[in-house]
Amino acid sequence: MDNNFDLKEHPHSRLNILTGDWILVSPHRTKRPWQGKVEATQADTRPAYDPQCYLCPTNKRADGSENPDYKTSFVFTNDYSSLLLNTPDGGINDDELLVANSQKGICRVISFSPRHDLTLPQMETEAIRKVVDVWQSEFEDLASYPWIKHIQIFENKGDIMGCSNPHPHGQIWAQNSIPVEVAKETQQQKLYFEEKGRSLLADYIKLEQKKQERIIFENDHFVVLVPFWAVWPYETMIVSKRHITSILYFTDEEKLALADAIKRLTVRYDNMFETSFPYSAGMHQSPVNMGEQPYWHWHMHFYPPLLRSATVKKFMVGYEMLANPQRDITAEYAADKLRDLSEVHYKVKG
């Protein structure tokens, strides 16, 4: 190895220990000028109640159902679900060349609060805690269906991420098979656990705590960091300090601490460019109804696309679609930027 090699200066690849995938990092490209696509800024002023919104209390939804006059969170089956409960079992296999399997599932929507104008970073920690309670109870309910194998809790924030309704909400998809990314993480964690007898992520966050290069902050129960292998410019993870397989086993203290972590991270995101920072976020946790899987360790991913400003985002195209992901700014640079941001929302500071 050449001692002159520097992660901050030279092109290199990094291993994603959770998936086995590699990412190309090109830190020398951060100085290149940008003359490409510039996004329109998203309108960031909404009323507390919108009579035309399908998710606001007492309003009619697209299928004609009427929402209750809810006061905290509201959960319902998606009116346009991607997975259906009554899909018949079946599939095709034509000479191992044309292969398809039926997919059955349940898709639910969670309106985080009755307020049309409050995203997670603008909600109080205790209000976010109630959302965490809903995530936990929905996970428990969906896991009671013996044919369900995977439960995906996630949020798409902002129209740039394909969010079809500006009322802050998340989704839960539960299905009868294991999706690709979860299968990768299952395999990597299982291999490590079988070899070391320890959790992959427990060892990883212990090393990150020692190095203090990519950790943004931590509380009593969670570490919030930019992973060494991050793909998106300001990608982060929230990782449970306790080796726990799913949200089902979170204590009251841990649920409040998760709400605290989400609040503090997403406020930092909004403060980055003083905009409602878009992202896709979701939890990865143990599959259900497949026996004990002690190698699984709960964590939550945040994938935000913004790169240079509120109007310039990262694209996954060309080499990234045909070879492997690539990024310019390093994970260490991103962590430094996020660490230095205020935990007081820019709208509150005025």
C-alpha positions, 0 to 999 in steps of 0.5 A, spaced: 500 500 500 502 506 498 502 511 504 501 517 500 494 514 499 488 519 502 481 518 502 480 525 502 483 526 496 484 520 491 479 516 488 477 509 491 472 504 493 468 503 499 465 496 501 457 497 504 458 491 509 450 491 510 449 489 503 456 487 500 456 492 494 461 497 493 461 504 492 466 509 488 468 515 491 471 521 487 473 526 492 477 530 487 471 532 483 468 536 488 471 542 485 467 541 478 462 547 476 455 545 475 451 547 469 446 541 469 439 540 472 437 545 477 430 544 481 425 549 482 424 550 490 419 547 493 413 551 496 414 551 504 408 554 506 402 550 507 395 551 511 394 547 518 388 544 514 387 544 507 379 542 505 382 539 498 387 534 502 385 527 502 389 526 509 386 532 513 381 530 518 374 529 516 376 530 509 374 525 503 379 521 500 380 519 493 375 512 494 370 516 497 371 514 505 371 520 510 377 521 515 375 521 522 376 527 526 383 524 528 387 528 533 394 524 533 396 519 528 391 516 523 392 509 519 388 506 513 389 501 508 392 505 502 386 506 497 391 505 491 395 499 494 401 496 490 400 490 494 393 486 494 391 482 500 387 477 495 392 476 490 392 468 488 398 464 489 401 462 483 407 464 478 410 462 471 417 459 470 419 458 462 425 454 462 428 458 468 428 464 463 421 467 464 420 467 471 415 470 475 411 469 482 405 472 485 406 477 491 401 478 496 401 484 501 398 489 505 399 497 504 397 502 509 398 509 510 400 513 516 398 520 517 403 523 522 398 528 525 392 532 523 396 538 521 397 539 514 403 543 515 407 540 520 413 535 517 417 531 522 422 536 524 417 541 526 413 536 530 414 536 538 419 530 540 413 527 544 408 528 538 413 524 534 414 519 540 406 517 538 408 516 531 413 511 533 408 508 538 404 507 531 409 504 528 410 499 533 403 497 534 402 496 526 408 492 526 405 487 531 399 487 528 401 486 521 406 480 524 400 477 526 398 475 519 402 468 518 404 469 511 407 476 512 415 475 511 417 482 511 414 489 514 417 495 511 416 502 514 418 508 510 417 515 508 418 519 502 418 526 504 417 532 498 415 531 491 422 531 489 422 524 492 415 522 488 411 524 494 404 524 491 400 528 497 404 534 501 400 532 508 406 529 512 405 521 512 409 515 511 407 508 509 407 501 511 408 495 506 407 488 508 408 482 504 409 475 503 416 475 500 423 478 502 425 484 498 432 484 495 435 489 499 433 486 505 435 479 503 442 482 502 442 485 509 440 478 512 445 475 508 451 479 510 449 480 518 448 472 518 455 471 515 458 476 520 454 473 526 456 466 525 463 467 524 464 472 530 458 471 534 456 478 535 452 483 531 455 486 525 452 493 526 454 493 534 461 492 532 460 497 527 458 503 531 463 501 536 468 502 531 465 509 529 464 511 536 472 510 537 474 513 531 469 519 531 469 521 524 462 520 521 458 520 528 453 526 528 450 525 535 448 520 539 443 519 545 442 514 550 439 509 546 441 511 538 447 513 534 446 517 528 451 517 523 453 518 516 455 510 514 462 509 511 459 507 505 454 512 504 451 513 497 447 519 497 450 526 499 448 526 506 445 519 507 445 517 514 443 511 519 440 511 526 442 505 529 440 502 536 445 501 541 442 495 544 442 489 539 435 488 538 432 485 532 425 489 531 421 495 533 417 490 536 422 490 542 423 497 543 422 499 550 418 506 552 425 509 553 427 507 547 421 509 543 422 516 546 430 516 544 428 514 537 423 520 537 429 524 539 434 522 534 429 523 528 427 530 531 434 532 531 437 529 525 431 532 521 432 539 523 439 539 521 437 536 514 432 542 514 437 547 516 442 545 511 439 549 506 434 552 509 428 548 506 424 542 507 429 537 506 427 531 502 428 524 503 426 517 503 427 514 509 425 507 512 427 502 517 430 495 516 429 490 521 428 482 522 423 479 517 417 476 521 414 469 521 421 465 519 423 463 526 429 466 530 434 471 527 438 473 532 443 476 527 439 482 525 440 489 528 435 494 527 437 500 524 433 506 520 436 509 513 435 516 510 437 517 503 436 525 501 438 527 494 440 534 495 447 535 493 450 543 493 443 547 494 436 546 495 435 546 488 441 541 485 440 534 487 444 528 486 442 523 480 443 516 479 445 515 472 450 512 467 456 509 471 451 508 477 446 505 473 451 500 469 456 499 474 456 501 481 454 507 485 459 513 485 459 520 490 464 526 490 463 528 497 466 524 502 462 521 508 466 524 513 465 531 509 458 530 510 458 528 517 462 534 519 457 539 515 451 535 519 454 535 525 455 543 525 448 545 524 443 547 529 438 543 532 433 549 532 429 549 526 431 555 522 423 557 522 423 557 529 430 562 529 426 566 524 
